[in-house]
Amino acid sequence: MDQAPFLTGQLLLAMPGIGDPRFEKAVIAMCVHDENGALGIGLGRIVPRITFHGLLKQLDIAPGAAPDVAIHLGGPVEPQRGFLLHSLDWGGQESIQVGHRWALTATLDILKAIAEGKGPKRWIAALGYAGWGAGQLEQELCGNGWFSTAGSDDLLYDCDVDNRWSAGFKSAGIDPRLLTVDFGTA
């Protein structure tokens, strides 16, 4: 029996005409995908009016060595909940390894470690997540809502948020300017 094609460790890129303005040009790092559903962290938009230092101050954590970077809009589900995608050189008790690419942590210990200069070398902060029930993402993929491509450190950590969507397509050999809302069958 063939193994199901789960997308953990991949990036989902919203196709033009996805039909939901919340996901227009979305880039989602898939952290969990199995027969029970999927969870991903959005990396295509920045949360306005709050930075990492502001978030730390809200949690009564002195920013210390932490850089004051933007926070990504991780998705529409639980937008008040924080997540960090990070390199595998740091792990807490609640960290989830995502394939062999990165880890996901949603606890205060990673924020404190970053502020102390003892956290992961590379990380991205996000508020909220994108979630799908069992079979829901598979239906959206069949309906041409999403394109999946390999997750890479370059796209995750080094790519500017405004260019990540087009860079994701380009990394798969696709010119995003040639994508269209219309599709057909052969």
C-alpha atoms as an extended CHARMM CRD file, in Angstrom:
* protein
*
       186  EXT
         1         1  MET       CA              0.0000000000        0.0000000000        0.0000000000  PROA      1               0.0000000000
         2         2  ASP       CA              1.3240000000        3.4560000000       -0.9190000000  PROA      2               0.0000000000
         3         3  GLN       CA              2.0330000000        5.9540000000        1.8230000000  PROA      3               0.0000000000
         4         4  ALA       CA             -0.1650000000        9.0700000000        1.7860000000  PROA      4               0.0000000000
         5         5  PRO       CA              1.5680000000       12.1900000000        0.4180000000  PROA      5               0.0000000000
         6         6  PHE       CA              1.6640000000       14.3100000000        3.5570000000  PROA      6               0.0000000000
         7         7  LEU       CA              3.1870000000       17.7840000000        3.3080000000  PROA      7               0.0000000000
         8         8  THR       CA              4.9490000000       18.2320000000        6.6490000000  PROA      8               0.0000000000
         9         9  GLY       CA              8.1090000000       20.2720000000        6.0360000000  PROA      9               0.0000000000
        10        10  GLN       CA              6.8200000000       21.6880000000        2.7420000000  PROA      10              0.0000000000
        11        11  LEU       CA              5.6520000000       25.1850000000        1.9040000000  PROA      11              0.0000000000
        12        12  LEU       CA              2.1180000000       25.7810000000        0.6530000000  PROA      12              0.0000000000
        13        13  LEU       CA              1.7290000000       28.6450000000       -1.7910000000  PROA      13              0.0000000000
        14        14  ALA       CA             -1.7260000000       30.0380000000       -2.4800000000  PROA      14              0.0000000000
        15        15  MET       CA             -2.7330000000       29.8350000000       -6.1080000000  PROA      15              0.0000000000
        16        16  PRO       CA             -4.1920000000       32.9260000000       -7.7670000000  PROA      16              0.0000000000
        17        17  GLY       CA             -7.9410000000       32.9390000000       -7.2880000000  PROA      17              0.0000000000
        18        18  ILE       CA             -7.8500000000       30.8730000000       -4.0820000000  PROA      18              0.0000000000
        19        19  GLY       CA            -11.1660000000       32.5210000000       -3.2090000000  PROA      19              0.0000000000
        20        20  ASP       CA            -10.3620000000       33.5730000000        0.3580000000  PROA      20              0.0000000000
        21        21  PRO       CA             -8.8000000000       37.0290000000        0.7770000000  PROA      21              0.0000000000
        22        22  ARG       CA             -7.1420000000       35.9240000000        4.0200000000  PROA      22              0.0000000000
        23        23  PHE       CA             -4.9680000000       33.5900000000        1.9500000000  PROA      23              0.0000000000
        24        24  GLU       CA             -4.2310000000       35.8070000000       -1.0660000000  PROA      24              0.0000000000
        25        25  LYS       CA             -0.5340000000       35.1730000000       -1.9350000000  PROA      25              0.0000000000
        26        26  ALA       CA             -0.1920000000       33.1420000000        1.2810000000  PROA      26              0.0000000000
        27        27  VAL       CA              2.9570000000       31.2100000000        2.1010000000  PROA      27              0.0000000000
        28        28  ILE       CA              2.4320000000       28.5680000000        4.7660000000  PROA      28              0.0000000000
        29        29  ALA       CA              5.1240000000       26.4300000000        6.3900000000  PROA      29              0.0000000000
        30        30  MET       CA              3.4600000000       23.0640000000        6.9270000000  PROA      30              0.0000000000
        31        31  CYS       CA              4.2990000000       21.8440000000       10.4090000000  PROA      31              0.0000000000
        32        32  VAL       CA              1.8380000000       18.9700000000       10.8500000000  PROA      32              0.0000000000
        33        33  HSD       CA             -0.0140000000       17.0660000000        8.1590000000  PROA      33              0.0000000000
        34        34  ASP       CA             -1.4380000000       13.5980000000        8.5950000000  PROA      34              0.0000000000
        35        35  GLU       CA             -4.7220000000       11.7010000000        8.2420000000  PROA      35              0.0000000000
        36        36  ASN       CA             -6.2190000000       13.7840000000       11.0920000000  PROA      36              0.0000000000
        37        37  GLY       CA             -5.6540000000       17.1860000000        9.4570000000  PROA      37              0.0000000000
        38        38  ALA       CA             -2.9720000000       19.8180000000        9.0520000000  PROA      38              0.0000000000
        39        39  LEU       CA             -1.4340000000       22.8170000000       10.7900000000  PROA      39              0.0000000000
        40        40  GLY       CA              0.7900000000       25.4310000000        9.2030000000  PROA      40              0.0000000000
        41        41  ILE       CA              2.2990000000       28.8040000000       10.0320000000  PROA      41              0.0000000000
        42        42  GLY       CA              1.7520000000       31.6850000000        7.6200000000  PROA      42              0.0000000000
        43        43  LEU       CA              4.8710000000       33.5200000000        6.4900000000  PROA      43              0.0000000000
        44        44  GLY       CA              3.4420000000       35.8160000000        3.8330000000  PROA      44              0.0000000000
        45        45  ARG       CA              2.2490000000       38.7770000000        5.9220000000  PROA      45              0.0000000000
        46        46  ILE       CA              3.4170000000       40.8110000000        8.8860000000  PROA      46              0.0000000000
        47        47  VAL       CA              1.2600000000       41.6820000000       11.9100000000  PROA      47              0.0000000000
        48        48  PRO       CA              0.8840000000       45.4720000000       11.9630000000  PROA      48              0.0000000000
        49        49  ARG       CA              1.7440000000       47.6120000000       14.9810000000  PROA      49              0.0000000000
        50        50  ILE       CA              3.6310000000       45.0160000000       17.0290000000  PROA      50              0.0000000000
        51        51  THR       CA              7.2230000000       43.8670000000       16.9380000000  PROA      51              0.0000000000
        52        52  PHE       CA              9.0700000000       41.1470000000       18.7880000000  PROA      52              0.0000000000
        53        53  HSD       CA             10.1690000000       43.5390000000       21.5630000000  PROA      53              0.0000000000
        54        54  GLY       CA              6.5670000000       44.6700000000       21.9940000000  PROA      54              0.0000000000
        55        55  LEU       CA              5.4410000000       41.0710000000       22.2940000000  PROA      55              0.0000000000
        56        56  LEU       CA              8.1310000000       40.3100000000       24.8760000000  PROA      56              0.0000000000
        57        57  LYS       CA              7.1550000000       43.3800000000       26.9020000000  PROA      57              0.0000000000
        58        58  GLN       CA              3.4930000000       42.2480000000       26.8910000000  PROA      58              0.0000000000
        59        59  LEU       CA              4.6800000000       38.9700000000       28.3980000000  PROA      59              0.0000000000
        60        60  ASP       CA              6.9090000000       40.7010000000       30.9850000000  PROA      60              0.0000000000
        61        61  ILE       CA             10.0860000000       39.3640000000       29.3700000000  PROA      61              0.0000000000
        62        62  ALA       CA             12.9780000000       41.8180000000       29.0930000000  PROA      62              0.0000000000
        63        63  PRO       CA             14.0540000000       41.8970000000       25.4130000000  PROA      63              0.0000000000
        64        64  GLY       CA             17.7430000000       41.5790000000       26.3260000000  PROA      64              0.0000000000
        65        65  ALA       CA             19.6740000000       40.2020000000       23.3310000000  PROA      65              0.0000000000
        66        66  ALA       CA             16.5820000000       39.6300000000       21.1660000000  PROA      66              0.0000000000
        67        67  PRO       CA             16.4390000000       41.5910000000       17.9030000000  PROA      67              0.0000000000
        68        68  ASP       CA             13.3430000000       43.7300000000       17.4110000000  PROA      68              0.0000000000
        69        69  VAL       CA             11.9520000000       42.0250000000       14.3120000000  PROA      69              0.0000000000
        70        70  ALA       CA              8.5320000000       41.8960000000       12.7170000000  PROA      70              0.0000000000
        71        71  ILE       CA              6.0260000000       39.2290000000       13.6840000000  PROA      71              0.0000000000
        72        72  HSD       CA              4.3040000000       37.2180000000       10.9660000000  PROA      72              0.0000000000
        73        73  LEU       CA              0.5590000000       36.7100000000       10.7040000000  PROA      73              0.0000000000
        74        74  GLY       CA              0.6130000000       32.9470000000       11.1900000000  PROA      74              0.0000000000
        75        75  GLY       CA             -3.0200000000       32.4230000000       10.2960000000  PROA      75              0.0000000000
        76        76  PRO       CA             -6.6080000000       33.1200000000       11.1990000000  PROA      76              0.0000000000
        77        77  VAL       CA             -6.8710000000       30.4680000000       13.9320000000  PROA      77              0.0000000000
        78        78  GLU       CA             -6.0020000000       31.5990000000       17.4830000000  PROA      78              0.0000000000
        79        79  PRO       CA             -4.3640000000       34.8790000000       16.3760000000  PROA      79              0.0000000000
        80        80  GLN       CA             -3.4510000000       35.6920000000       19.9770000000  PROA      80              0.0000000000
        81        81  ARG       CA             -1.2810000000       32.5540000000       20.2930000000  PROA      81              0.0000000000
        82        82  GLY       CA              2.4240000000       32.8000000000       19.4970000000  PROA      82              0.0000000000
        83        83  PHE       CA              4.5640000000       30.3280000000       17.5480000000  PROA      83              0.0000000000
        84        84  LEU       CA              8.2180000000       30.2340000000       16.6180000000  PROA      84              0.0000000000
        85        85  LEU       CA              9.5740000000       28.3360000000       13.6440000000  PROA      85              0.0000000000
        86        86  HSD       CA             13.2500000000       27.8220000000       14.2790000000  PROA      86              0.0000000000
        87        87  SER       CA             16.4380000000       25.9950000000       13.4690000000  PROA      87              0.0000000000
        88        88  LEU       CA             17.0480000000       22.5760000000       14.9790000000  PROA      88              0.0000000000
        89        89  ASP       CA             19.8980000000       23.7950000000       17.2100000000  PROA      89              0.0000000000
        90        90  TRP       CA             17.4530000000       24.5210000000       20.0470000000  PROA      90              0.0000000000
        91        91  GLY       CA             14.6300000000       22.4720000000       21.4600000000  PROA      91              0.0000000000
        92        92  GLY       CA             12.3470000000       22.7030000000       24.4500000000  PROA      92              0.0000000000
        93        93  GLN       CA             10.0960000000       20.0800000000       25.9860000000  PROA      93              0.0000000000
        94        94  GLU       CA              7.1830000000       21.1820000000       23.8230000000  PROA      94              0.0000000000
        95        95  SER       CA              9.1300000000       21.6760000000       20.5600000000  PROA      95              0.0000000000
        96        96  ILE       CA              7.9600000000       19.6930000000       17.5560000000  PROA      96              0.0000000000
        97        97  GLN       CA             10.5160000000       18.7440000000       14.9360000000  PROA      97              0.0000000000
        98        98  VAL       CA              9.1150000000       19.3990000000       11.4680000000  PROA      98              0.0000000000
        99        99  GLY       CA             10.6450000000       16.8190000000        9.1840000000  PROA      99              0.0000000000
       100       100  HSD       CA             14.3730000000       17.3990000000        9.1860000000  PROA      100             0.0000000000
       101       101  ARG       CA             13.9850000000       21.0680000000        8.3130000000  PROA      101             0.0000000000
       102       102  TRP       CA             12.9650000000       23.1420000000       11.3310000000  PROA      102             0.0000000000
       103       103  ALA       CA             11.1380000000       22.9980000000       14.6560000000  PROA      103             0.0000000000
       104       104  LEU       CA              7.9620000000       24.5940000000       15.9820000000  PROA      104             0.0000000000
       105       105  THR       CA              7.7140000000       25.8580000000       19.5390000000  PROA      105             0.0000000000
       106       106  ALA       CA              4.8130000000       27.6890000000       21.1900000000  PROA      106             0.0000000000
       107       107  THR       CA              5.9910000000       28.0900000000       24.7740000000  PROA      107             0.0000000000
       108       108  LEU       CA              7.4990000000       30.9320000000       26.7830000000  PROA      108             0.0000000000
       109       109  ASP       CA             10.8030000000       29.1120000000       27.3230000000  PROA      109             0.0000000000
       110       110  ILE       CA             11.9470000000       29.8250000000       23.7570000000  PROA      110             0.0000000000
       111       111  LEU       CA             11.1230000000       33.5280000000       24.1120000000  PROA      111             0.0000000000
       112       112  LYS       CA             13.1500000000       33.7090000000       27.3120000000  PROA      112             0.0000000000
       113       113  ALA       CA             16.0320000000       31.8140000000       25.6760000000  PROA      113             0.0000000000
       114       114  ILE       CA             16.0890000000       34.2100000000       22.7200000000  PROA      114             0.0000000000
       115       115  ALA       CA             16.0410000000       37.2110000000       25.0730000000  PROA      115             0.0000000000
       116       116  GLU       CA             18.9680000000       35.7020000000       26.9830000000  PROA      116             0.0000000000
       117       117  GLY       CA             20.9260000000       35.0700000000       23.7880000000  PROA      117             0.0000000000
       118       118  LYS       CA             20.6080000000       31.2860000000       24.2790000000  PROA      118             0.0000000000
       119       119  GLY       CA             17.8640000000       30.5240000000       21.7800000000  PROA      119             0.0000000000
       120       120  PRO       CA             18.0200000000       29.0650000000       18.2900000000  PROA      120             0.0000000000
       121       121  LYS       CA             20.3360000000       30.7450000000       15.7940000000  PROA      121             0.0000000000
       122       122  ARG       CA             17.5520000000       31.2120000000       13.2560000000  PROA      122             0.0000000000
       123       123  TRP       CA             13.8780000000       31.7940000000       13.9770000000  PROA      123             0.0000000000
       124       124  ILE       CA             10.6740000000       33.4550000000       12.8460000000  PROA      124             0.0000000000
       125       125  ALA       CA              7.8920000000       34.5730000000       15.1870000000  PROA      125             0.0000000000
       126       126  ALA       CA              4.2130000000       34.3550000000       14.2510000000  PROA      126             0.0000000000
       127       127  LEU       CA              0.8100000000       34.8950000000       15.8080000000  PROA      127             0.0000000000
       128       128  GLY       CA             -1.9220000000       32.4110000000       14.9150000000  PROA      128             0.0000000000
       129       129  TYR       CA             -1.9040000000       29.4390000000       12.5820000000  PROA      129             0.0000000000
       130       130  ALA       CA             -3.7220000000       27.9520000000        9.6150000000  PROA      130             0.0000000000
       131       131  GLY       CA             -5.5250000000       24.6990000000       10.3000000000  PROA      131             0.0000000000
       132       132  TRP       CA             -7.4270000000       22.0970000000        8.3020000000  PROA      132             0.0000000000
       133       133  GLY       CA             -9.6090000000       19.2110000000        9.4180000000  PROA      133             0.0000000000
       134       134  ALA       CA             -9.1810000000       15.6380000000        8.1920000000  PROA      134             0.0000000000
       135       135  GLY       CA             -9.2230000000       15.6170000000        4.3800000000  PROA      135             0.0000000000
       136       136  GLN       CA             -9.8920000000       19.3500000000        4.0760000000  PROA      136             0.0000000000
       137       137  LEU       CA             -6.4360000000       20.3310000000        2.7870000000  PROA      137             0.0000000000
       138       138  GLU       CA             -6.4750000000       17.4570000000        0.3040000000  PROA      138             0.0000000000
       139       139  GLN       CA             -9.7690000000       18.7960000000       -1.1170000000  PROA      139             0.0000000000
       140       140  GLU       CA             -8.3170000000       22.2910000000       -1.4220000000  PROA      140             0.0000000000
       141       141  LEU       CA             -5.2390000000       20.8980000000       -3.1810000000  PROA      141             0.0000000000
       142       142  CYS       CA             -7.4340000000       19.0310000000       -5.6760000000  PROA      142             0.0000000000
       143       143  GLY       CA             -9.4020000000       22.2280000000       -6.2340000000  PROA      143             0.0000000000
       144       144  ASN       CA             -6.2590000000       24.0910000000       -7.3210000000  PROA      144             0.0000000000
       145       145  GLY       CA             -6.2150000000       26.2520000000       -4.1810000000  PROA      145             0.0000000000
       146       146  TRP       CA             -2.6560000000       25.4710000000       -3.2020000000  PROA      146             0.0000000000
       147       147  PHE       CA              0.7120000000       24.5430000000       -4.6650000000  PROA      147             0.0000000000
       148       148  SER       CA              3.2620000000       22.7170000000       -2.5190000000  PROA      148             0.0000000000
       149       149  THR       CA              7.0040000000       23.1090000000       -2.8300000000  PROA      149             0.0000000000
       150       150  ALA       CA             10.0200000000       22.0540000000       -0.8220000000  PROA      150             0.0000000000
       151       151  GLY       CA             10.6480000000       24.0730000000        2.3030000000  PROA      151             0.0000000000
       152       152  SER       CA             14.1250000000       25.5640000000        2.4430000000  PROA      152             0.0000000000
       153       153  ASP       CA             16.1050000000       27.6280000000        4.9190000000  PROA      153             0.0000000000
       154       154  ASP       CA             16.5510000000       30.3220000000        2.2710000000  PROA      154             0.0000000000
       155       155  LEU       CA             12.8000000000       30.7340000000        1.7910000000  PROA      155             0.0000000000
       156       156  LEU       CA             12.0860000000       30.4380000000        5.4920000000  PROA      156             0.0000000000
       157       157  TYR       CA             14.7410000000       32.6640000000        7.0360000000  PROA      157             0.0000000000
       158       158  ASP       CA             16.4520000000       34.7010000000        4.3250000000  PROA      158             0.0000000000
       159       159  CYS       CA             13.6470000000       35.7620000000        2.0050000000  PROA      159             0.0000000000
       160       160  ASP       CA             11.8900000000       39.0920000000        2.4860000000  PROA      160             0.0000000000
       161       161  VAL       CA              8.2190000000       38.6140000000        3.3800000000  PROA      161             0.0000000000
       162       162  ASP       CA              7.0730000000       40.6570000000        0.3770000000  PROA      162             0.0000000000
       163       163  ASN       CA              8.9870000000       38.3690000000       -2.0170000000  PROA      163             0.0000000000
       164       164  ARG       CA              8.4500000000       34.9820000000       -0.3510000000  PROA      164             0.0000000000
       165       165  TRP       CA              5.4020000000       33.9530000000       -2.4100000000  PROA      165             0.0000000000
       166       166  SER       CA              7.0170000000       34.6050000000       -5.7940000000  PROA      166             0.0000000000
       167       167  ALA       CA             10.3660000000       33.1990000000       -4.5880000000  PROA      167             0.0000000000
       168       168  GLY       CA              8.5910000000       30.0010000000       -3.5290000000  PROA      168             0.0000000000
       169       169  PHE       CA              7.2110000000       29.4960000000       -7.0390000000  PROA      169             0.0000000000
       170       170  LYS       CA             10.5460000000       30.4090000000       -8.6190000000  PROA      170             0.0000000000
       171       171  SER       CA             12.2990000000       27.8140000000       -6.4290000000  PROA      171             0.0000000000
       172       172  ALA       CA             10.0060000000       25.2140000000       -8.0260000000  PROA      172             0.0000000000
       173       173  GLY       CA             10.8510000000       26.4640000000      -11.5180000000  PROA      173             0.0000000000
       174       174  ILE       CA              7.5800000000       28.3550000000      -11.9960000000  PROA      174             0.0000000000
       175       175  ASP       CA              7.3250000000       31.9790000000      -13.0980000000  PROA      175             0.0000000000
       176       176  PRO       CA              4.4850000000       33.3220000000      -10.9130000000  PROA      176             0.0000000000
       177       177  ARG       CA              3.6890000000       36.0120000000      -13.5010000000  PROA      177             0.0000000000
       178       178  LEU       CA              2.4270000000       33.2440000000      -15.7700000000  PROA      178             0.0000000000
       179       179  LEU       CA             -0.0690000000       31.8660000000      -13.2600000000  PROA      179             0.0000000000
       180       180  THR       CA             -3.7250000000       32.4660000000      -13.9930000000  PROA      180             0.0000000000
       181       181  VAL       CA             -6.9720000000       32.2760000000      -12.0820000000  PROA      181             0.0000000000
       182       182  ASP       CA             -8.5300000000       30.1720000000      -14.8510000000  PROA      182             0.0000000000
       183       183  PHE       CA             -7.8820000000       26.4630000000      -15.2080000000  PROA      183             0.0000000000
       184       184  GLY       CA             -9.1880000000       23.6960000000      -17.3720000000  PROA      184             0.0000000000
       185       185  THR       CA             -8.9500000000       20.0070000000      -18.0610000000  PROA      185             0.0000000000
       186       186  ALA       CA             -7.2120000000       18.1350000000      -20.8060000000  PROA      186             0.0000000000
